[in-house]
Amino acid sequence: MSDLIASELFATLNILVLKRMHLGRFKLTGTPPNWLQQFCRRPVQPEMEVLIPEEDFPFLENFLIDAEEIWARNDNKKLKSGIWDQQDLFNQEYHFEATAISVNNQKILLIELLDEEYEEKQNLIQKARENKLDYQYLLKEIQKKEILIHCIIHDIAGHLSAINCCLALLDFENLTSKGKEHLEIGRMQTLKQEMLIREILDAFSAEVNSLESFTVDAKQAPNVLTCAQEVIQLLTPTFALNKMQLQLASNIDRTADWKVVGDKSRLDRVIANLVENAFRYSPPESVVTVDLQQDGDYILVRVDDEGSGVPPEMVETLFEKFSQAKSKSGRIGLGLYFCRITLERWGGEIHYSPRSQGGSSFWFRLPKPKAMVL
């Protein structure tokens, strides 16, 4: 392809080609695109030199610092500036993106005017954000329904257990033959109800079943450090959007063994529940920290926030069903209850402590796989 064709092609594609001459000084290469004159106060001509960022594109000041490193290496790598907005001489806004590359030992800066491409990118980004929000909303709705199903089934199972105890005691009474017949019918009915509960759990709440099934095998046990890192990665954008910081404590020994008894998906949910709880009750510009500690045959996980803390009247019922702050309406108060019943099923425990410097500390302990007694 001849230089003339290449020059016209770049101009048609709305790409300005600049060759670096000296620090901050560039020469127009080939035919300048039509839009360039809208940003230059002097007539634009091929091969003229321009000062960047002092004159026409001040946005590129920081980008050119990194571009100099790319040019100094003179390799095939390229560096993009990302999209920026700039007004022309008539106060009309346009969108640009710059690219720094090396070609045949020449330092080249490309500045591209984005029009339709920019709108398409923005639409795709917006659609992706909407899809992500919809996905997160559906996940929370599913989680809420699953926990509610478990709570209902848990209560029903408890009542059935009490009924079975009463029926067993009746066996020792001096019943008539008719009474014994009614007793047997009652037993059969409770057996059917127990089978129905199991069918409901199997059919409508597969994740709830993992409360019943978890691993104590050291090779398959979940790594609580990995779970904490994944939760932090998932929720960090939400914290950043609200000008809050979510971090892992800096003093954690990454080389230690952080495996615990449990099930990974449920352990992820426990940590996420505690972090989301800290998020809801923390002010902007605050920090939520997830810390891990070795505790003998156990591992201690703590989530600290800088919020207002838990009202004293709520502490005793904090981990009970439907316990929630009055200021947080619209939630059914099952998150901490779910954490408690899950951790206790795995041989662990969960507690709350107020922080001396203000805020809340929710912490739980889980046994290491070798410490679980079957």
KEMIGU-622653 format. One record per residue (C-alpha): residue in three letters; residue number from 1; x, y, z. Coordinates in pm, whole numbers. Layout:
# residues N
@rest: ALA; nr: NUM; u: X; v: Y; w: Z
...
# end
This chain:
# residues 374
@rest: MET; nr: 1; u: 0; v: 0; w: 0
@rest: SER; nr: 2; u: 145; v: 337; w: -101
@rest: ASP; nr: 3; u: 201; v: 614; w: 151
@rest: LEU; nr: 4; u: -63; v: 826; w: -28
@rest: ILE; nr: 5; u: -330; v: 559; w: 3
@rest: ALA; nr: 6; u: -238; v: 494; w: 366
@rest: SER; nr: 7; u: -257; v: 867; w: 440
@rest: GLU; nr: 8; u: -602; v: 901; w: 281
@rest: LEU; nr: 9; u: -720; v: 587; w: 456
@rest: PHE; nr: 10; u: -628; v: 717; w: 801
@rest: ALA; nr: 11; u: -798; v: 1050; w: 728
@rest: THR; nr: 12; u: -1114; v: 872; w: 611
@rest: LEU; nr: 13; u: -1113; v: 666; w: 932
@rest: ASN; nr: 14; u: -1097; v: 990; w: 1135
@rest: ILE; nr: 15; u: -751; v: 902; w: 1267
@rest: LEU; nr: 16; u: -485; v: 1170; w: 1311
@rest: VAL; nr: 17; u: -130; v: 1034; w: 1262
@rest: LEU; nr: 18; u: 147; v: 1221; w: 1447
@rest: LYS; nr: 19; u: 521; v: 1148; w: 1448
@rest: ARG; nr: 20; u: 707; v: 1238; w: 1768
@rest: MET; nr: 21; u: 992; v: 1479; w: 1698
@rest: HIS; nr: 22; u: 1094; v: 1597; w: 2043
@rest: LEU; nr: 23; u: 940; v: 1581; w: 2390
@rest: GLY; nr: 24; u: 588; v: 1717; w: 2350
@rest: ARG; nr: 25; u: 641; v: 1815; w: 1983
@rest: PHE; nr: 26; u: 482; v: 1616; w: 1699
@rest: LYS; nr: 27; u: 461; v: 1646; w: 1320
@rest: LEU; nr: 28; u: 140; v: 1587; w: 1125
@rest: THR; nr: 29; u: 191; v: 1288; w: 897
@rest: GLY; nr: 30; u: -9; v: 1248; w: 579
@rest: THR; nr: 31; u: -350; v: 1403; w: 524
@rest: PRO; nr: 32; u: -503; v: 1540; w: 847
@rest: PRO; nr: 33; u: -865; v: 1437; w: 909
@rest: ASN; nr: 34; u: -1127; v: 1708; w: 864
@rest: TRP; nr: 35; u: -1212; v: 1733; w: 1233
@rest: LEU; nr: 36; u: -863; v: 1850; w: 1333
@rest: GLN; nr: 37; u: -923; v: 2209; w: 1218
@rest: GLN; nr: 38; u: -1212; v: 2232; w: 1466
@rest: PHE; nr: 39; u: -959; v: 2205; w: 1752
@rest: CYS; nr: 40; u: -671; v: 2412; w: 1613
@rest: ARG; nr: 41; u: -670; v: 2793; w: 1621
@rest: ARG; nr: 42; u: -425; v: 2811; w: 1332
@rest: PRO; nr: 43; u: -465; v: 2664; w: 981
@rest: VAL; nr: 44; u: -380; v: 2294; w: 963
@rest: GLN; nr: 45; u: -131; v: 2180; w: 702
@rest: PRO; nr: 46; u: 44; v: 1846; w: 636
@rest: GLU; nr: 47; u: 390; v: 1814; w: 793
@rest: MET; nr: 48; u: 326; v: 2103; w: 1033
@rest: GLU; nr: 49; u: 442; v: 2060; w: 1391
@rest: VAL; nr: 50; u: 210; v: 2083; w: 1693
@rest: LEU; nr: 51; u: 275; v: 2099; w: 2064
@rest: ILE; nr: 52; u: 102; v: 1838; w: 2278
@rest: PRO; nr: 53; u: -25; v: 1881; w: 2545
@rest: GLU; nr: 54; u: 48; v: 2253; w: 2566
@rest: GLU; nr: 55; u: -178; v: 2342; w: 2276
@rest: ASP; nr: 56; u: -456; v: 2134; w: 2128
@rest: PHE; nr: 57; u: -490; v: 1816; w: 2336
@rest: PRO; nr: 58; u: -413; v: 1889; w: 2704
@rest: PHE; nr: 59; u: -583; v: 1566; w: 2810
@rest: LEU; nr: 60; u: -283; v: 1368; w: 2680
@rest: GLU; nr: 61; u: -34; v: 1517; w: 2926
@rest: ASN; nr: 62; u: -32; v: 1215; w: 3161
@rest: PHE; nr: 63; u: -74; v: 963; w: 2879
@rest: LEU; nr: 64; u: 240; v: 1087; w: 2703
@rest: ILE; nr: 65; u: 447; v: 1011; w: 3014
@rest: ASP; nr: 66; u: 361; v: 641; w: 2976
@rest: ALA; nr: 67; u: 389; v: 666; w: 2597
@rest: GLU; nr: 68; u: 753; v: 778; w: 2627
@rest: GLU; nr: 69; u: 830; v: 448; w: 2804
@rest: ILE; nr: 70; u: 671; v: 250; w: 2519
@rest: TRP; nr: 71; u: 863; v: 447; w: 2260
@rest: ALA; nr: 72; u: 1189; v: 409; w: 2450
@rest: ARG; nr: 73; u: 1157; v: 29; w: 2438
@rest: ASN; nr: 74; u: 1087; v: 43; w: 2063
@rest: ASP; nr: 75; u: 899; v: -289; w: 2068
@rest: ASN; nr: 76; u: 575; v: -400; w: 1905
@rest: LYS; nr: 77; u: 359; v: -320; w: 2204
@rest: LYS; nr: 78; u: 100; v: -45; w: 2192
@rest: LEU; nr: 79; u: -52; v: 173; w: 2460
@rest: LYS; nr: 80; u: -408; v: 310; w: 2459
@rest: SER; nr: 81; u: -520; v: 618; w: 2649
@rest: GLY; nr: 82; u: -878; v: 519; w: 2704
@rest: ILE; nr: 83; u: -1168; v: 738; w: 2592
@rest: TRP; nr: 84; u: -1173; v: 1107; w: 2683
@rest: ASP; nr: 85; u: -1409; v: 1396; w: 2607
@rest: GLN; nr: 86; u: -1301; v: 1729; w: 2462
@rest: GLN; nr: 87; u: -1478; v: 2038; w: 2329
@rest: ASP; nr: 88; u: -1384; v: 2196; w: 1998
@rest: LEU; nr: 89; u: -1352; v: 2569; w: 1930
@rest: PHE; nr: 90; u: -1732; v: 2591; w: 1903
@rest: ASN; nr: 91; u: -1791; v: 2421; w: 2241
@rest: GLN; nr: 92; u: -1920; v: 2102; w: 2083
@rest: GLU; nr: 93; u: -1814; v: 1787; w: 2264
@rest: TYR; nr: 94; u: -1635; v: 1497; w: 2094
@rest: HIS; nr: 95; u: -1487; v: 1168; w: 2210
@rest: PHE; nr: 96; u: -1129; v: 1059; w: 2139
@rest: GLU; nr: 97; u: -888; v: 774; w: 2206
@rest: ALA; nr: 98; u: -510; v: 785; w: 2156
@rest: THR; nr: 99; u: -266; v: 503; w: 2079
@rest: ALA; nr: 100; u: 113; v: 510; w: 2115
@rest: ILE; nr: 101; u: 313; v: 267; w: 1895
@rest: SER; nr: 102; u: 659; v: 227; w: 1740
@rest: VAL; nr: 103; u: 685; v: 164; w: 1364
@rest: ASN; nr: 104; u: 1022; v: 121; w: 1192
@rest: ASN; nr: 105; u: 1201; v: 299; w: 1478
@rest: GLN; nr: 106; u: 957; v: 590; w: 1450
@rest: LYS; nr: 107; u: 750; v: 702; w: 1748
@rest: ILE; nr: 108; u: 388; v: 731; w: 1633
@rest: LEU; nr: 109; u: 89; v: 878; w: 1813
@rest: LEU; nr: 110; u: -258; v: 803; w: 1671
@rest: ILE; nr: 111; u: -557; v: 1011; w: 1782
@rest: GLU; nr: 112; u: -892; v: 868; w: 1674
@rest: LEU; nr: 113; u: -1225; v: 1051; w: 1671
@rest: LEU; nr: 114; u: -1494; v: 819; w: 1805
@rest: ASP; nr: 115; u: -1850; v: 875; w: 1690
@rest: GLU; nr: 116; u: -2062; v: 571; w: 1611
@rest: GLU; nr: 117; u: -1809; v: 339; w: 1774
@rest: TYR; nr: 118; u: -1829; v: 536; w: 2096
@rest: GLU; nr: 119; u: -2208; v: 520; w: 2107
@rest: GLU; nr: 120; u: -2199; v: 147; w: 2041
@rest: LYS; nr: 121; u: -1945; v: 94; w: 2319
@rest: GLN; nr: 122; u: -2148; v: 301; w: 2562
@rest: ASN; nr: 123; u: -2465; v: 111; w: 2475
@rest: LEU; nr: 124; u: -2289; v: -220; w: 2525
@rest: ILE; nr: 125; u: -2144; v: -106; w: 2858
@rest: GLN; nr: 126; u: -2483; v: 18; w: 2975
@rest: LYS; nr: 127; u: -2649; v: -306; w: 2868
@rest: ALA; nr: 128; u: -2384; v: -507; w: 3049
@rest: ARG; nr: 129; u: -2440; v: -303; w: 3366
@rest: GLU; nr: 130; u: -2815; v: -353; w: 3344
@rest: ASN; nr: 131; u: -2771; v: -726; w: 3289
@rest: LYS; nr: 132; u: -2536; v: -747; w: 3586
@rest: LEU; nr: 133; u: -2785; v: -563; w: 3808
@rest: ASP; nr: 134; u: -3066; v: -789; w: 3691
@rest: TYR; nr: 135; u: -2850; v: -1095; w: 3757
@rest: GLN; nr: 136; u: -2757; v: -976; w: 4106
@rest: TYR; nr: 137; u: -3120; v: -896; w: 4181
@rest: LEU; nr: 138; u: -3230; v: -1243; w: 4071
@rest: LEU; nr: 139; u: -2956; v: -1405; w: 4278
@rest: LYS; nr: 140; u: -3068; v: -1215; w: 4586
@rest: GLU; nr: 141; u: -3431; v: -1301; w: 4524
@rest: ILE; nr: 142; u: -3342; v: -1669; w: 4483
@rest: GLN; nr: 143; u: -3127; v: -1658; w: 4795
@rest: LYS; nr: 144; u: -3407; v: -1493; w: 4993
@rest: LYS; nr: 145; u: -3662; v: -1753; w: 4883
@rest: GLU; nr: 146; u: -3427; v: -2043; w: 4949
@rest: ILE; nr: 147; u: -3351; v: -1921; w: 5299
@rest: LEU; nr: 148; u: -3721; v: -1867; w: 5366
@rest: ILE; nr: 149; u: -3796; v: -2221; w: 5245
@rest: HIS; nr: 150; u: -3529; v: -2357; w: 5476
@rest: CYS; nr: 151; u: -3664; v: -2163; w: 5773
@rest: ILE; nr: 152; u: -4017; v: -2287; w: 5711
@rest: ILE; nr: 153; u: -3903; v: -2646; w: 5666
@rest: HIS; nr: 154; u: -3679; v: -2618; w: 5971
@rest: ASP; nr: 155; u: -3974; v: -2509; w: 6185
@rest: ILE; nr: 156; u: -4201; v: -2780; w: 6047
@rest: ALA; nr: 157; u: -3935; v: -3044; w: 6110
@rest: GLY; nr: 158; u: -3899; v: -2922; w: 6468
@rest: HIS; nr: 159; u: -4272; v: -2952; w: 6532
@rest: LEU; nr: 160; u: -4277; v: -3298; w: 6377
@rest: SER; nr: 161; u: -3995; v: -3406; w: 6605
@rest: ALA; nr: 162; u: -4196; v: -3291; w: 6907
@rest: ILE; nr: 163; u: -4505; v: -3475; w: 6781
@rest: ASN; nr: 164; u: -4300; v: -3794; w: 6735
@rest: CYS; nr: 165; u: -4175; v: -3767; w: 7092
@rest: CYS; nr: 166; u: -4533; v: -3736; w: 7218
@rest: LEU; nr: 167; u: -4642; v: -4036; w: 7011
@rest: ALA; nr: 168; u: -4350; v: -4238; w: 7147
@rest: LEU; nr: 169; u: -4453; v: -4155; w: 7503
@rest: LEU; nr: 170; u: -4809; v: -4261; w: 7430
@rest: ASP; nr: 171; u: -4672; v: -4607; w: 7356
@rest: PHE; nr: 172; u: -4612; v: -4647; w: 7729
@rest: GLU; nr: 173; u: -4971; v: -4558; w: 7820
@rest: ASN; nr: 174; u: -5241; v: -4813; w: 7878
@rest: LEU; nr: 175; u: -5427; v: -4749; w: 7555
@rest: THR; nr: 176; u: -5731; v: -4925; w: 7428
@rest: SER; nr: 177; u: -5708; v: -5114; w: 7103
@rest: LYS; nr: 178; u: -5879; v: -4820; w: 6935
@rest: GLY; nr: 179; u: -5630; v: -4583; w: 7091
@rest: LYS; nr: 180; u: -5340; v: -4793; w: 6965
@rest: GLU; nr: 181; u: -5496; v: -4787; w: 6619
@rest: HIS; nr: 182; u: -5516; v: -4407; w: 6628
@rest: LEU; nr: 183; u: -5156; v: -4394; w: 6753
@rest: GLU; nr: 184; u: -5036; v: -4600; w: 6459
@rest: ILE; nr: 185; u: -5226; v: -4376; w: 6217
@rest: GLY; nr: 186; u: -5060; v: -4073; w: 6377
@rest: ARG; nr: 187; u: -4716; v: -4230; w: 6334
@rest: MET; nr: 188; u: -4786; v: -4306; w: 5969
@rest: GLN; nr: 189; u: -4898; v: -3947; w: 5911
@rest: THR; nr: 190; u: -4582; v: -3802; w: 6067
@rest: LEU; nr: 191; u: -4373; v: -4039; w: 5855
@rest: LYS; nr: 192; u: -4547; v: -3911; w: 5542
@rest: GLN; nr: 193; u: -4484; v: -3552; w: 5649
@rest: GLU; nr: 194; u: -4115; v: -3623; w: 5701
@rest: MET; nr: 195; u: -4097; v: -3772; w: 5351
@rest: LEU; nr: 196; u: -4278; v: -3466; w: 5214
@rest: ILE; nr: 197; u: -4026; v: -3234; w: 5380
@rest: ARG; nr: 198; u: -3741; v: -3425; w: 5220
@rest: GLU; nr: 199; u: -3909; v: -3406; w: 4879
@rest: ILE; nr: 200; u: -3956; v: -3030; w: 4915
@rest: LEU; nr: 201; u: -3591; v: -2984; w: 5005
@rest: ASP; nr: 202; u: -3481; v: -3200; w: 4712
@rest: ALA; nr: 203; u: -3711; v: -3036; w: 4459
@rest: PHE; nr: 204; u: -3709; v: -2665; w: 4553
@rest: SER; nr: 205; u: -3394; v: -2593; w: 4751
@rest: ALA; nr: 206; u: -3095; v: -2788; w: 4629
@rest: GLU; nr: 207; u: -2853; v: -2543; w: 4793
@rest: VAL; nr: 208; u: -3022; v: -2581; w: 5130
@rest: ASN; nr: 209; u: -2934; v: -2951; w: 5115
@rest: SER; nr: 210; u: -2569; v: -2855; w: 5140
@rest: LEU; nr: 211; u: -2643; v: -2766; w: 5503
@rest: GLU; nr: 212; u: -2684; v: -3139; w: 5549
@rest: SER; nr: 213; u: -2385; v: -3236; w: 5330
@rest: PHE; nr: 214; u: -2040; v: -3091; w: 5391
@rest: THR; nr: 215; u: -1686; v: -3218; w: 5380
@rest: VAL; nr: 216; u: -1443; v: -3294; w: 5661
@rest: ASP; nr: 217; u: -1184; v: -3430; w: 5418
@rest: ALA; nr: 218; u: -873; v: -3212; w: 5429
@rest: LYS; nr: 219; u: -815; v: -3264; w: 5056
@rest: GLN; nr: 220; u: -1162; v: -3144; w: 4956
@rest: ALA; nr: 221; u: -1227; v: -2892; w: 5235
@rest: PRO; nr: 222; u: -1290; v: -2530; w: 5126
@rest: ASN; nr: 223; u: -1013; v: -2272; w: 5166
@rest: VAL; nr: 224; u: -1156; v: -1981; w: 5364
@rest: LEU; nr: 225; u: -886; v: -1742; w: 5239
@rest: THR; nr: 226; u: -982; v: -1818; w: 4877
@rest: CYS; nr: 227; u: -1350; v: -1769; w: 4964
@rest: ALA; nr: 228; u: -1278; v: -1433; w: 5129
@rest: GLN; nr: 229; u: -1072; v: -1315; w: 4831
@rest: GLU; nr: 230; u: -1346; v: -1411; w: 4585
@rest: VAL; nr: 231; u: -1614; v: -1233; w: 4788
@rest: ILE; nr: 232; u: -1397; v: -920; w: 4811
@rest: GLN; nr: 233; u: -1336; v: -927; w: 4436
@rest: LEU; nr: 234; u: -1709; v: -963; w: 4369
@rest: LEU; nr: 235; u: -1825; v: -687; w: 4604
@rest: THR; nr: 236; u: -1542; v: -433; w: 4566
@rest: PRO; nr: 237; u: -1714; v: -250; w: 4273
@rest: THR; nr: 238; u: -2027; v: -200; w: 4487
@rest: PHE; nr: 239; u: -1818; v: -56; w: 4770
@rest: ALA; nr: 240; u: -1623; v: 169; w: 4532
@rest: LEU; nr: 241; u: -1944; v: 300; w: 4377
@rest: ASN; nr: 242; u: -2052; v: 412; w: 4725
@rest: LYS; nr: 243; u: -1709; v: 561; w: 4808
@rest: MET; nr: 244; u: -1629; v: 280; w: 5052
@rest: GLN; nr: 245; u: -1333; v: 44; w: 5073
@rest: LEU; nr: 246; u: -1343; v: -335; w: 5112
@rest: GLN; nr: 247; u: -1011; v: -496; w: 5194
@rest: LEU; nr: 248; u: -838; v: -809; w: 5319
@rest: ALA; nr: 249; u: -626; v: -758; w: 5632
@rest: SER; nr: 250; u: -262; v: -705; w: 5537
@rest: ASN; nr: 251; u: -110; v: -926; w: 5809
@rest: ILE; nr: 252; u: -261; v: -1255; w: 5684
@rest: ASP; nr: 253; u: -9; v: -1532; w: 5617
@rest: ARG; nr: 254; u: -93; v: -1632; w: 5259
@rest: THR; nr: 255; u: 124; v: -1947; w: 5289
@rest: ALA; nr: 256; u: -68; v: -2093; w: 5585
@rest: ASP; nr: 257; u: -330; v: -2370; w: 5557
@rest: TRP; nr: 258; u: -673; v: -2202; w: 5564
@rest: LYS; nr: 259; u: -892; v: -2505; w: 5498
@rest: VAL; nr: 260; u: -1201; v: -2551; w: 5715
@rest: VAL; nr: 261; u: -1487; v: -2795; w: 5756
@rest: GLY; nr: 262; u: -1783; v: -2698; w: 5540
@rest: ASP; nr: 263; u: -1910; v: -2649; w: 5186
@rest: LYS; nr: 264; u: -1755; v: -2384; w: 4962
@rest: SER; nr: 265; u: -2075; v: -2241; w: 4813
@rest: ARG; nr: 266; u: -2232; v: -2197; w: 5156
@rest: LEU; nr: 267; u: -1910; v: -2060; w: 5305
@rest: ASP; nr: 268; u: -1901; v: -1802; w: 5023
@rest: ARG; nr: 269; u: -2259; v: -1708; w: 5115
@rest: VAL; nr: 270; u: -2176; v: -1674; w: 5485
@rest: ILE; nr: 271; u: -1883; v: -1438; w: 5420
@rest: ALA; nr: 272; u: -2082; v: -1243; w: 5160
@rest: ASN; nr: 273; u: -2373; v: -1203; w: 5404
@rest: LEU; nr: 274; u: -2143; v: -1057; w: 5670
@rest: VAL; nr: 275; u: -1970; v: -824; w: 5422
@rest: GLU; nr: 276; u: -2301; v: -707; w: 5272
@rest: ASN; nr: 277; u: -2435; v: -652; w: 5625
@rest: ALA; nr: 278; u: -2131; v: -435; w: 5703
@rest: PHE; nr: 279; u: -2186; v: -245; w: 5377
@rest: ARG; nr: 280; u: -2549; v: -161; w: 5461
@rest: TYR; nr: 281; u: -2461; v: -17; w: 5802
@rest: SER; nr: 282; u: -2139; v: 167; w: 5712
@rest: PRO; nr: 283; u: -2109; v: 535; w: 5610
@rest: PRO; nr: 284; u: -1936; v: 663; w: 5294
@rest: GLU; nr: 285; u: -1555; v: 696; w: 5305
@rest: SER; nr: 286; u: -1536; v: 408; w: 5558
@rest: VAL; nr: 287; u: -1346; v: 80; w: 5542
@rest: VAL; nr: 288; u: -1466; v: -279; w: 5585
@rest: THR; nr: 289; u: -1189; v: -529; w: 5663
@rest: VAL; nr: 290; u: -1196; v: -909; w: 5641
@rest: ASP; nr: 291; u: -937; v: -1071; w: 5871
@rest: LEU; nr: 292; u: -833; v: -1436; w: 5915
@rest: GLN; nr: 293; u: -649; v: -1588; w: 6210
@rest: GLN; nr: 294; u: -523; v: -1932; w: 6306
@rest: ASP; nr: 295; u: -688; v: -2035; w: 6635
@rest: GLY; nr: 296; u: -555; v: -2374; w: 6737
@rest: ASP; nr: 297; u: -774; v: -2641; w: 6579
@rest: TYR; nr: 298; u: -1000; v: -2366; w: 6444
@rest: ILE; nr: 299; u: -979; v: -2076; w: 6200
@rest: LEU; nr: 300; u: -1121; v: -1739; w: 6302
@rest: VAL; nr: 301; u: -1279; v: -1510; w: 6042
@rest: ARG; nr: 302; u: -1366; v: -1152; w: 6135
@rest: VAL; nr: 303; u: -1547; v: -878; w: 5941
@rest: ASP; nr: 304; u: -1491; v: -531; w: 6090
@rest: ASP; nr: 305; u: -1672; v: -214; w: 5987
@rest: GLU; nr: 306; u: -1675; v: 151; w: 6090
@rest: GLY; nr: 307; u: -2053; v: 188; w: 6109
@rest: SER; nr: 308; u: -2286; v: 282; w: 6390
@rest: GLY; nr: 309; u: -2277; v: -58; w: 6559
@rest: VAL; nr: 310; u: -2565; v: -276; w: 6677
@rest: PRO; nr: 311; u: -2820; v: -123; w: 6918
@rest: PRO; nr: 312; u: -2788; v: -288; w: 7263
@rest: GLU; nr: 313; u: -3151; v: -403; w: 7258
@rest: MET; nr: 314; u: -3086; v: -605; w: 6941
@rest: VAL; nr: 315; u: -2771; v: -793; w: 7048
@rest: GLU; nr: 316; u: -2948; v: -1085; w: 7218
@rest: THR; nr: 317; u: -3169; v: -1162; w: 6917
@rest: LEU; nr: 318; u: -2918; v: -1067; w: 6646
@rest: PHE; nr: 319; u: -2885; v: -1419; w: 6507
@rest: GLU; nr: 320; u: -3250; v: -1518; w: 6539
@rest: LYS; nr: 321; u: -3500; v: -1543; w: 6254
@rest: PHE; nr: 322; u: -3642; v: -1214; w: 6126
@rest: SER; nr: 323; u: -3411; v: -1004; w: 6343
@rest: GLN; nr: 324; u: -3332; v: -671; w: 6177
@rest: ALA; nr: 325; u: -3279; v: -304; w: 6253
@rest: LYS; nr: 326; u: -3594; v: -92; w: 6245
@rest: SER; nr: 327; u: -3417; v: 156; w: 6017
@rest: LYS; nr: 328; u: -3367; v: -113; w: 5750
@rest: SER; nr: 329; u: -3716; v: -190; w: 5638
@rest: GLY; nr: 330; u: -3786; v: -412; w: 5340
@rest: ARG; nr: 331; u: -3557; v: -697; w: 5454
@rest: ILE; nr: 332; u: -3682; v: -1012; w: 5623
@rest: GLY; nr: 333; u: -3389; v: -1051; w: 5864
@rest: LEU; nr: 334; u: -3266; v: -1398; w: 5771
@rest: GLY; nr: 335; u: -2905; v: -1332; w: 5669
@rest: LEU; nr: 336; u: -2743; v: -1362; w: 6013
@rest: TYR; nr: 337; u: -2979; v: -1645; w: 6108
@rest: PHE; nr: 338; u: -2866; v: -1834; w: 5799
@rest: CYS; nr: 339; u: -2502; v: -1776; w: 5898
@rest: ARG; nr: 340; u: -2561; v: -1912; w: 6247
@rest: ILE; nr: 341; u: -2746; v: -2230; w: 6152
@rest: THR; nr: 342; u: -2493; v: -2302; w: 5876
@rest: LEU; nr: 343; u: -2184; v: -2254; w: 6092
@rest: GLU; nr: 344; u: -2330; v: -2443; w: 6388
@rest: ARG; nr: 345; u: -2414; v: -2736; w: 6160
@rest: TRP; nr: 346; u: -2045; v: -2749; w: 6064
@rest: GLY; nr: 347; u: -1926; v: -2744; w: 6424
@rest: GLY; nr: 348; u: -1854; v: -2373; w: 6434
@rest: GLU; nr: 349; u: -1995; v: -2063; w: 6602
@rest: ILE; nr: 350; u: -2065; v: -1698; w: 6522
@rest: HIS; nr: 351; u: -2068; v: -1390; w: 6745
@rest: TYR; nr: 352; u: -2086; v: -1012; w: 6744
@rest: SER; nr: 353; u: -1861; v: -766; w: 6930
@rest: PRO; nr: 354; u: -1870; v: -386; w: 6934
@rest: ARG; nr: 355; u: -1540; v: -226; w: 6834
@rest: SER; nr: 356; u: -1374; v: 7; w: 7085
@rest: GLN; nr: 357; u: -1306; v: 261; w: 6809
@rest: GLY; nr: 358; u: -1665; v: 239; w: 6683
@rest: GLY; nr: 359; u: -1838; v: 5; w: 6446
@rest: SER; nr: 360; u: -1912; v: -366; w: 6452
@rest: SER; nr: 361; u: -1708; v: -684; w: 6447
@rest: PHE; nr: 362; u: -1882; v: -1002; w: 6333
@rest: TRP; nr: 363; u: -1664; v: -1309; w: 6373
@rest: PHE; nr: 364; u: -1701; v: -1683; w: 6338
@rest: ARG; nr: 365; u: -1489; v: -1989; w: 6402
@rest: LEU; nr: 366; u: -1482; v: -2309; w: 6202
@rest: PRO; nr: 367; u: -1288; v: -2627; w: 6282
@rest: LYS; nr: 368; u: -1002; v: -2738; w: 6064
@rest: PRO; nr: 369; u: -1076; v: -3068; w: 5885
@rest: LYS; nr: 370; u: -849; v: -3272; w: 6112
@rest: ALA; nr: 371; u: -1021; v: -3135; w: 6422
@rest: MET; nr: 372; u: -1372; v: -3254; w: 6327
@rest: VAL; nr: 373; u: -1494; v: -3547; w: 6532
@rest: LEU; nr: 374; u: -1736; v: -3775; w: 6351
# end
